[in-house]
Amino acid sequence: MKFSVSQIKEWTKVSELTGNDQAEFNVITFDSRKAVENTLFVAVKGVSADGHAFISQAIAAGCDVIVCEHKPTQEYENVTFVVVEDSAKALGEIASGFYNNPSHELELIGVTGTNGKTTVATLLYELFREMGFESGLFSTVANYIGDEKIPSTHTTPDPVALNKLMRQMVDAGCRYCFMEVSSHAIDQKRIAGLKYKGGVFTNLTHDHLDYHKTFDAYLKAKKIFFDSLSKDAFAIINSDDKNGMVMVQNCKANIKSYSIRGMADYKARIIESMFEGMQLLINDDEVWTPFIGKFNAQNLLAVYGVALSLGRSKDEVLIAISKLHSVDGRFQTLRSKGGITAIIDYAHTPDALKNVIETINHIRQPGQELITVVGAGGDRDKAKRPEMAKVAVANSGRVILTSDNPRTEKPQAIIDDMMEGVDFKSRIKVVSIVDRKEAIKTACVLAKRGDVILVAGKGHEDYQEVDGVKHYFDDREVVKEFFEMI
């Protein structure tokens, strides 16, 4: 389908238009390398590059419609320039219009926070499919259009990919779409132009300060999402987190809360807990679930609250919740023939690691030791490295510090940063093993019957990124390999 430049004015606010307003395009891109004839190129100021510097390349490739914040000084014949105030925001709005506003045809739910986004979004997708509704999912692990799995490269895709996939969801008969909304995506306006039916706030802890620089900036990025919700939408917040009410200050949406500690619209209490699952009291109803831990009780409350806010009945929701299973790489439990339990979890922030370890320690019996294998990612927030080690050492019997995704940093240098969080007295129970496979093997060798091994940081990931290259590596497969030997 072809569109004319004049239609852009219907999608986004235009400051100036020079050239032919009837020029046509049938492709939109913000990557000059993908520009060809009949392409609309949007020059976006990114984190590492400014699209305005690539306008000439896009034109040379045959593109004759450019959306930008300022026109180049060089004159170009037969090129139409559409000047906007904010090209990143315009890209989202144009992409939405280009694909005929698919978010308006879906019940779109955004889930944001530091921890729990993947679990909540994925469980919502699974829950609604269990209740018989075709649904779509955008998550860190994978994107789904009904049954069709589509690889995920970002927690929240770029605006063009987002709207294209949502249009495919609508065409495939999806009624609901559940989306992880990252702080990067909010700050970079990747979700501009989307219409949300509801939003969920899980929690806010130390993360992504390499990008946002300060915790306040990180918080404000998350809050923008809730500020943008309409009065016809709903916002569900975790009131156990002190930042929950901050998120919805000035929010126009219908606000609901969930809690496992105090008064809220949706409340839960753990009646019984074991490695096989837990018995929950949600408001006044009991339900058994294979999930474990307070953080998962909170996640399930968020799911419960969203489902009820979308008009589903309490009974059908509780029945569906009882049939859900853990998300890949999130508190995933493996057991050896020798009676050792391993838990694979994505925990890669101090708070997430603490939550997982506290859950394990609450369930394990006297005499059962916890051995924690953990690292920290390279080229990311360095401030959390010593905090990660500090949390692990304070709450584990033994700790093995190892590589995560070192990226362009030296793995040993990352481990050295982590060791700064370990006091001298505690160093006796810490060992550093750079090779992650050897670190996991060592934990398996050290463990005795009844012990618990936590392998944290990578969860669902099936690679290690070293010097810009992704090498196949899966914590789950490594654990299974060594469990066959013991």
FIZA-629536 format. One line per 8 residues: their letters; for each residue x, y negated, z of C-alpha. Coordinates in Angstrom, 1 decimal. Example, Ala and Ser with C-alpha at 12.3 -4.5 7.8 and 13.67 -1.06 7.14 Angstrom:
as) 12.3 4.5 7.8 ~ 13.7 1.1 7.1
//
This chain:
mkfsvsqi) 0.0 0.0 0.0 ~ 1.3 -3.5 -0.9 ~ 0.9 -6.6 1.2 ~ 1.4 -10.2 0.3 ~ 3.4 -12.8 2.3 ~ 0.2 -14.7 3.0 ~ -1.0 -11.8 5.2 ~ 1.9 -12.3 7.5
kewtkvse) 0.2 -15.5 8.8 ~ -2.7 -13.2 10.0 ~ -0.2 -11.1 12.0 ~ 2.1 -13.6 13.6 ~ 2.6 -17.3 14.1 ~ 4.5 -18.8 11.2 ~ 6.5 -22.1 11.6 ~ 7.4 -22.6 8.0
ltgndqae) 7.0 -20.8 4.7 ~ 9.1 -21.5 1.6 ~ 8.8 -19.7 -1.7 ~ 6.0 -17.6 -3.1 ~ 3.3 -16.8 -0.5 ~ 1.9 -14.2 -2.9 ~ 5.2 -12.2 -3.1 ~ 4.5 -8.6 -2.3
fnvitfds) 6.2 -5.9 -0.1 ~ 5.4 -2.3 0.8 ~ 8.2 -1.6 3.3 ~ 9.4 -3.5 6.4 ~ 12.8 -3.2 8.1 ~ 15.1 -5.0 10.4 ~ 18.1 -3.0 9.1 ~ 19.7 -4.6 6.0
rkaventl) 21.1 -1.2 5.0 ~ 17.6 0.0 4.4 ~ 16.5 -3.0 2.4 ~ 15.5 -2.3 -1.2 ~ 13.1 -3.9 -3.7 ~ 9.6 -4.8 -2.3 ~ 11.1 -4.8 1.3 ~ 10.3 -7.3 4.0
fvavkgvs) 13.4 -7.9 6.0 ~ 13.1 -9.3 9.5 ~ 16.3 -10.8 10.8 ~ 16.3 -10.0 14.6 ~ 18.9 -11.2 17.1 ~ 20.0 -8.0 18.7 ~ 22.3 -7.2 21.7 ~ 25.4 -6.5 19.6
adghafis) 24.5 -8.1 16.2 ~ 22.4 -10.9 14.8 ~ 20.3 -9.9 11.8 ~ 20.6 -13.4 10.4 ~ 24.2 -12.5 9.5 ~ 22.9 -9.8 7.2 ~ 20.3 -11.8 5.2 ~ 22.6 -12.0 2.2
qaiaagcd) 23.1 -8.2 2.2 ~ 19.4 -7.6 2.3 ~ 18.8 -10.0 -0.6 ~ 21.7 -8.4 -2.6 ~ 19.9 -5.1 -2.1 ~ 16.8 -6.4 -3.8 ~ 14.8 -7.8 -0.9 ~ 13.0 -11.0 -1.7
vivcehkp) 10.9 -11.7 1.5 ~ 12.8 -12.7 4.6 ~ 11.4 -13.3 8.1 ~ 13.8 -15.3 10.2 ~ 14.2 -17.9 13.0 ~ 16.3 -20.2 10.8 ~ 17.0 -20.1 7.0 ~ 20.5 -19.6 5.7
tqeyenvt) 22.3 -22.7 4.4 ~ 22.9 -21.0 1.1 ~ 20.1 -21.5 -1.5 ~ 18.5 -18.3 -3.0 ~ 16.3 -18.3 -6.1 ~ 13.1 -16.2 -6.0 ~ 13.4 -15.4 -2.3 ~ 10.5 -16.3 0.1
fvvvedsa) 11.5 -17.3 3.6 ~ 9.1 -17.0 6.5 ~ 10.3 -18.9 9.5 ~ 9.1 -17.8 13.0 ~ 9.9 -18.9 16.5 ~ 10.9 -15.5 17.8 ~ 11.7 -12.9 15.1 ~ 11.9 -10.0 17.6
kalgeias) 8.3 -10.7 18.7 ~ 7.2 -11.3 15.1 ~ 8.7 -7.9 14.1 ~ 6.4 -6.1 16.5 ~ 3.3 -8.1 15.5 ~ 4.1 -7.6 11.8 ~ 4.7 -3.9 12.2 ~ 1.4 -3.6 14.0
gfynnpsh) -0.4 -5.4 11.3 ~ 1.4 -3.5 8.5 ~ 0.2 -0.2 9.9 ~ -3.3 -1.6 10.5 ~ -3.1 -2.0 14.3 ~ -3.0 1.7 15.3 ~ -2.8 0.8 19.0 ~ -6.3 -0.7 18.7
eleligvt) -7.7 2.8 17.7 ~ -5.9 4.7 20.5 ~ -6.4 4.6 24.3 ~ -2.7 3.6 24.8 ~ -1.2 3.9 28.2 ~ 2.3 2.5 29.1 ~ 4.3 3.9 31.9 ~ 7.2 1.9 33.3
gtngkttv) 9.5 2.0 36.3 ~ 13.0 3.3 37.1 ~ 12.2 6.9 37.9 ~ 9.2 9.1 37.0 ~ 8.4 7.6 33.6 ~ 9.1 10.7 31.6 ~ 7.3 13.0 34.1 ~ 4.2 10.8 34.3
atllyelf) 3.9 10.1 30.6 ~ 4.5 13.8 29.7 ~ 2.1 15.1 32.3 ~ -0.6 12.8 31.1 ~ -0.1 14.1 27.5 ~ -0.3 17.7 28.8 ~ -3.3 16.9 31.0 ~ -5.4 15.4 28.3
remgfesg) -4.5 18.2 25.9 ~ -5.5 20.7 28.6 ~ -8.8 18.9 28.9 ~ -9.3 19.3 25.1 ~ -8.2 15.9 23.7 ~ -5.7 15.4 20.9 ~ -3.0 13.1 22.2 ~ 0.3 11.5 21.3
lfstvany) 3.4 11.0 23.4 ~ 6.5 8.7 23.3 ~ 9.1 9.9 25.8 ~ 12.8 10.2 26.5 ~ 12.7 13.9 25.8 ~ 10.7 14.0 22.6 ~ 7.8 12.3 20.8 ~ 4.7 14.3 19.9
igdekips) 1.8 13.9 17.5 ~ -0.6 16.5 18.8 ~ 1.5 19.8 18.5 ~ 4.1 18.3 16.2 ~ 7.4 17.5 18.0 ~ 9.5 14.6 16.7 ~ 13.0 14.0 18.0 ~ 13.4 11.0 20.3
thttpdpv) 16.4 8.7 20.0 ~ 15.3 6.0 22.4 ~ 12.9 6.0 25.4 ~ 10.8 3.5 23.5 ~ 11.3 3.4 19.7 ~ 11.7 0.3 17.6 ~ 8.5 -1.5 16.6 ~ 8.4 -0.1 13.0
alnklmrq) 8.9 3.5 14.2 ~ 6.4 3.0 17.0 ~ 3.6 1.7 14.8 ~ 4.3 4.2 12.1 ~ 4.1 7.1 14.5 ~ 1.0 5.7 16.1 ~ -0.7 5.4 12.7 ~ 0.2 9.1 12.2
mvdagcry) -1.4 9.9 15.6 ~ -4.6 8.2 14.6 ~ -4.7 9.9 11.3 ~ -4.1 13.3 13.0 ~ -7.2 12.7 15.2 ~ -5.4 11.6 18.4 ~ -7.6 9.7 20.8 ~ -5.0 9.0 23.5
cfmevssh) -1.3 8.0 23.4 ~ 1.0 8.0 26.4 ~ 4.2 6.0 26.2 ~ 7.3 5.5 28.4 ~ 8.0 1.8 28.3 ~ 11.7 1.0 29.1 ~ 12.9 -2.3 30.4 ~ 15.1 -2.6 27.3
aidqkria) 12.1 -2.3 25.1 ~ 10.2 -4.9 27.0 ~ 13.1 -7.3 27.0 ~ 13.7 -6.7 23.3 ~ 10.0 -7.2 22.5 ~ 9.7 -3.7 20.9 ~ 6.2 -3.5 22.3 ~ 5.0 -6.8 20.9
glkykggv) 1.7 -6.6 19.1 ~ 0.5 -3.4 20.9 ~ -2.8 -3.2 22.7 ~ -2.6 -1.3 25.9 ~ -5.6 0.3 27.7 ~ -3.6 0.7 30.9 ~ -0.2 0.5 32.5 ~ 1.5 2.4 35.3
ftnlthdh) 4.3 1.3 37.6 ~ 6.2 4.1 39.2 ~ 9.0 2.4 41.2 ~ 12.0 0.1 40.9 ~ 15.5 1.0 42.0 ~ 19.1 0.3 41.0 ~ 19.6 1.0 37.3 ~ 20.5 -0.7 34.0
ldyhktfd) 22.3 -3.6 35.6 ~ 24.9 -3.2 32.8 ~ 22.2 -4.6 30.5 ~ 20.1 -6.9 32.8 ~ 23.1 -8.1 34.9 ~ 20.9 -8.7 38.1 ~ 18.2 -6.8 39.8 ~ 15.9 -9.8 39.6
aylkakki) 16.3 -9.9 35.8 ~ 15.5 -6.1 35.7 ~ 12.4 -6.7 37.8 ~ 11.2 -9.6 35.7 ~ 11.6 -7.5 32.5 ~ 9.3 -4.8 34.0 ~ 6.8 -7.5 35.2 ~ 6.4 -8.9 31.7
ffdslskd) 4.7 -5.7 30.7 ~ 2.0 -6.1 33.4 ~ 1.7 -9.9 32.7 ~ 0.7 -9.0 29.1 ~ -2.1 -6.6 30.0 ~ -5.6 -7.9 29.1 ~ -8.6 -8.2 31.5 ~ -10.1 -5.2 29.8
afaiinsd) -7.1 -3.0 30.7 ~ -6.2 -1.4 34.0 ~ -2.9 -1.4 36.0 ~ -2.0 1.4 38.4 ~ 0.8 0.7 40.8 ~ 2.8 2.8 43.3 ~ 2.1 0.9 46.6 ~ 4.8 2.9 48.4
dkngmvmv) 7.3 0.8 46.4 ~ 7.7 -2.7 47.8 ~ 7.8 -4.1 44.2 ~ 4.4 -2.6 43.3 ~ 2.4 -5.7 44.2 ~ 5.1 -8.0 42.7 ~ 4.5 -6.3 39.4 ~ 0.8 -7.2 39.3
qnckanik) 1.0 -10.8 40.6 ~ -0.9 -12.9 38.0 ~ -1.9 -9.7 36.2 ~ -5.3 -10.0 34.5 ~ -6.0 -6.2 34.4 ~ -8.1 -4.2 36.8 ~ -5.6 -3.2 39.5 ~ -5.6 0.1 41.3
sysirgma) -2.9 1.7 43.6 ~ -1.6 5.1 44.7 ~ 0.3 6.1 47.8 ~ 1.4 9.1 49.8 ~ 2.1 7.0 52.9 ~ -0.7 4.5 53.4 ~ -4.0 3.2 52.2 ~ -4.6 3.1 48.4
dykariie) -7.2 3.9 45.8 ~ -5.6 7.3 45.2 ~ -3.9 9.0 48.2 ~ -2.1 12.3 48.6 ~ -0.7 14.4 51.4 ~ 1.5 17.4 51.1 ~ -0.1 20.2 53.1 ~ 2.5 23.0 52.3
smfegmql) 5.7 22.9 50.3 ~ 8.0 25.6 48.9 ~ 10.3 26.2 45.9 ~ 7.3 27.7 44.1 ~ 5.2 24.6 44.4 ~ 3.1 22.7 46.9 ~ -0.5 22.4 48.2 ~ -1.7 18.8 47.9
linddevw) -4.7 16.9 49.4 ~ -5.6 14.3 46.8 ~ -8.1 12.0 48.4 ~ -10.5 14.6 49.8 ~ -9.7 17.5 47.5 ~ -7.0 20.2 47.8 ~ -5.1 21.4 44.7 ~ -2.2 23.8 44.2
tpfigkfn) 0.6 22.7 41.9 ~ 3.9 24.2 40.8 ~ 5.6 20.8 41.3 ~ 7.7 20.1 44.4 ~ 8.5 17.0 46.4 ~ 7.1 13.7 47.5 ~ 8.2 12.0 44.3 ~ 6.2 14.5 42.3
aqnllavy) 3.2 14.0 44.6 ~ 3.4 10.4 43.6 ~ 3.8 11.3 39.9 ~ 0.7 13.5 40.1 ~ -1.3 10.7 41.8 ~ -0.4 8.3 39.0 ~ -1.6 11.0 36.5 ~ -4.8 11.5 38.5
gvalslgr) -5.4 7.7 38.7 ~ -5.0 7.2 35.0 ~ -7.3 10.1 34.1 ~ -10.1 8.8 36.4 ~ -9.5 5.2 35.0 ~ -10.0 6.7 31.5 ~ -13.4 8.0 32.5 ~ -12.6 11.7 33.2
skdevlia) -14.4 13.4 36.0 ~ -12.6 14.2 39.3 ~ -13.3 18.0 39.0 ~ -12.1 18.4 35.5 ~ -8.9 16.4 36.3 ~ -8.1 18.5 39.4 ~ -8.6 21.8 37.5 ~ -6.3 20.5 34.7
isklhsvd) -3.7 19.3 37.2 ~ -3.5 22.8 38.7 ~ -2.6 24.2 35.3 ~ 0.3 21.8 34.6 ~ 3.9 22.9 34.6 ~ 7.2 21.0 35.3 ~ 8.6 18.8 32.7 ~ 11.8 20.1 31.0
grfqtlrs) 14.9 19.2 33.0 ~ 12.9 17.6 35.8 ~ 13.3 19.7 39.0 ~ 13.6 22.8 36.9 ~ 14.2 25.8 39.0 ~ 16.3 28.8 38.0 ~ 17.1 31.9 40.2 ~ 19.9 34.4 40.0
kggitaii) 19.5 38.1 40.7 ~ 21.8 37.5 43.7 ~ 19.3 35.2 45.4 ~ 20.8 31.8 44.5 ~ 18.5 29.0 43.4 ~ 19.6 26.4 40.9 ~ 17.7 23.1 40.3 ~ 18.4 21.1 37.1
dyahtpda) 17.3 17.5 37.3 ~ 17.7 14.3 35.3 ~ 18.4 12.3 38.5 ~ 20.9 9.7 37.4 ~ 20.3 6.8 39.8 ~ 21.0 6.8 43.6 ~ 17.3 6.7 44.5 ~ 16.4 9.5 42.2
lknvieti) 19.2 11.7 43.4 ~ 18.3 11.0 47.1 ~ 14.6 11.9 46.4 ~ 15.6 15.2 44.8 ~ 18.1 16.1 47.5 ~ 15.7 15.2 50.3 ~ 13.0 17.4 48.6 ~ 15.5 20.4 48.5
nhirqpgq) 16.6 19.8 52.1 ~ 13.0 19.7 53.3 ~ 12.3 23.2 51.7 ~ 15.5 25.1 52.3 ~ 15.9 27.2 55.4 ~ 18.6 27.1 58.1 ~ 21.8 28.7 56.8 ~ 21.0 27.9 53.2
elitvvga) 23.6 25.5 51.9 ~ 23.1 22.8 49.3 ~ 25.9 22.4 46.7 ~ 25.4 19.3 44.5 ~ 27.1 18.9 41.1 ~ 26.8 15.3 39.9 ~ 28.5 12.8 37.7 ~ 27.8 9.3 36.3
ggdrdkak) 27.6 8.0 32.7 ~ 30.3 6.0 31.1 ~ 29.8 2.5 29.6 ~ 26.9 2.0 31.9 ~ 26.2 0.4 35.3 ~ 29.4 0.9 37.3 ~ 27.9 -0.3 40.6 ~ 25.8 2.8 41.0
rpemakva) 28.7 5.2 40.8 ~ 29.9 5.0 44.4 ~ 26.3 4.9 45.6 ~ 25.6 8.2 43.7 ~ 28.5 9.9 45.4 ~ 27.6 8.4 48.8 ~ 24.0 9.8 48.6 ~ 25.3 13.2 47.4
vansgrvi) 27.9 13.6 50.2 ~ 25.6 12.4 52.9 ~ 22.9 14.9 52.2 ~ 24.7 18.0 50.7 ~ 26.8 20.7 52.2 ~ 29.3 20.5 49.4 ~ 29.7 18.1 46.4 ~ 31.4 18.6 43.1
ltsdnprt) 32.0 15.4 41.2 ~ 32.2 15.9 37.4 ~ 31.6 14.4 34.0 ~ 28.2 13.3 32.8 ~ 28.3 11.5 29.4 ~ 31.7 9.7 29.7 ~ 31.1 8.0 26.3 ~ 34.2 5.8 25.7
ekpqaiid) 35.5 5.9 29.3 ~ 38.0 8.3 30.8 ~ 36.0 10.9 32.8 ~ 38.5 10.9 35.7 ~ 38.2 7.1 35.9 ~ 34.5 7.5 36.4 ~ 35.0 10.1 39.1 ~ 37.5 7.8 40.8
dmmegvdf) 34.8 5.1 40.9 ~ 32.4 7.6 42.5 ~ 35.0 8.6 45.1 ~ 35.0 5.0 46.4 ~ 31.6 5.8 47.9 ~ 33.0 8.8 49.9 ~ 34.4 8.0 53.4 ~ 37.7 9.6 54.4
ksrikvvs) 36.1 12.1 56.8 ~ 33.7 13.4 54.2 ~ 36.3 14.0 51.5 ~ 36.9 17.5 52.9 ~ 33.6 18.7 51.3 ~ 34.2 17.0 47.9 ~ 36.0 18.4 45.0 ~ 36.5 16.8 41.6
ivdrkeai) 36.3 18.9 38.4 ~ 36.3 16.9 35.2 ~ 35.1 19.8 33.0 ~ 31.4 20.0 33.6 ~ 31.1 23.6 32.7 ~ 33.9 24.5 35.1 ~ 32.2 22.4 37.8 ~ 28.9 24.3 37.4
ktacvlak) 30.8 27.6 37.4 ~ 32.6 26.6 40.6 ~ 29.3 25.8 42.3 ~ 27.9 29.3 41.2 ~ 31.0 31.0 42.6 ~ 30.9 29.1 45.9 ~ 27.2 29.8 46.4 ~ 26.0 32.7 48.5
rgdvilva) 22.6 34.4 48.7 ~ 19.9 31.8 49.7 ~ 22.0 28.8 48.8 ~ 20.8 26.1 46.5 ~ 22.7 24.5 43.6 ~ 21.6 21.1 42.4 ~ 22.9 20.1 38.9 ~ 22.0 16.5 38.5
gkghedyq) 22.3 13.8 35.9 ~ 21.5 15.3 32.5 ~ 18.3 17.3 32.9 ~ 16.8 17.9 29.5 ~ 19.8 16.6 27.6 ~ 21.5 19.2 25.4 ~ 24.7 17.3 24.7 ~ 27.7 15.5 26.2
evdgvkhy) 28.7 12.3 24.6 ~ 32.5 11.8 24.5 ~ 34.2 9.0 22.5 ~ 31.1 8.4 20.5 ~ 30.6 12.1 19.5 ~ 27.8 14.2 20.9 ~ 29.0 17.8 21.7 ~ 26.4 20.5 22.4
fddrevvk) 26.0 21.1 26.1 ~ 23.0 22.2 28.1 ~ 23.2 22.5 31.9 ~ 20.4 25.0 31.9 ~ 22.2 27.4 29.5 ~ 25.4 27.1 31.5 ~ 23.7 27.9 34.8 ~ 21.9 30.9 33.2
effemi) 25.2 32.2 31.7 ~ 26.9 32.2 35.1 ~ 23.9 33.6 36.9 ~ 24.1 36.6 34.7 ~ 27.6 37.2 36.2 ~ 26.6 37.0 39.8
//
